[in-house]
Amino acid sequence: MQKNISVLVVANDNLELLEKVIWSYNTQTFRNFEMLILSLNENQEISNLVTALGKEVFFSIRFMKFDDQYNQNQALKQGVANAASDYIIITKDTCIARPDFVEEHIKIRVEGHVLLGKTNTILKSVAQSITKDVIYASDCFQFNWLRNKGIGFISSFLISYSGLLNTFLDSFVTLNTVSFKNFSGWKCDLLQIDSFINCKSNTIDKLGIKKKFVSFRTSILEI
C-alpha cells in the first residue's frame, strides 16, 4: 500500500535516544507512514538496533548509512530523493514525538507549502525518566507528569494541550531559521532545496514555496 507520508530521522550515534524516538512513532494515531533512518555514523550497532525495532513497530523502517564523505545536508538530500511518499517529515534522533505529531502534519499540510515547527527542549534529568513504558502510555506529554518533573506551568500546558488555542498561537509565530527537527513539506518542493544546513526562512521564500508555522500544533520533545 502506498504510504501517505515518509518520516526522515537524522541519526548520529546515541542508540538510547534513537530507540526512544522510534518508540514514540509506534504510538502515532496516524499509522500509514514509513520511516527512513539516515545514519551519519559507521556504528554497526545502529543498524542492529533499527533491525531489531523493525520487528516491534507497526510501520516499516528503512536504514540508510552514509560514509564519512557525507554530511547531514547530503544525507537529507539523499533521504528526500529516496522517500517512497510525496510528503515528508524531517526530524532528528533527539526528538520524541507526541502521539498526534504525524496526524497534525498530515491535517495541516497544503500544496505548495512547507510546515515549520520548533521543539520543546527538556533537561537531561527529565529525559532519563522517559522510559519505554512512559512513551507507550504517552505520560511524557501529560500535563501532570511534566509538572511533577519540574517543567514550568506554561511549558507543560503547551506541550500537553491539543486544541484550537494552538492554531491561534501559531498565527503569531514567525521563524527566521528553519529547524529540520520539526519540519515537513512536499517531496517536489524539498527537492528544490540545495542546502538544508543553516537554511533561512527567506531561502524558502526565494524558491517560491510558502510557509505555515505549526510550532504549537505539532508538539515534540527534544532531549
Secondary structure, DSSP 8 states (H G I E B T S, - for coil): ---SEEEEEEE-S-HHHHHHHHHHHTT-S---EEEEEEE-S--HHHHHHHHHHHTTSSSEEEEEE--TT--HHHHHHHHHHH-SSSEEEEEETTEEE-TTHHHHHHHH--TTEEEE---EE--HHHHTT--HHHHHTTGGGSHHHHHHTT--HHHHHHHH--SHHHHHHHTT---SB--TTSEEEEHHHHTT-S--TT-BHHHHHHTT-EEEE-TTTS-EEE-
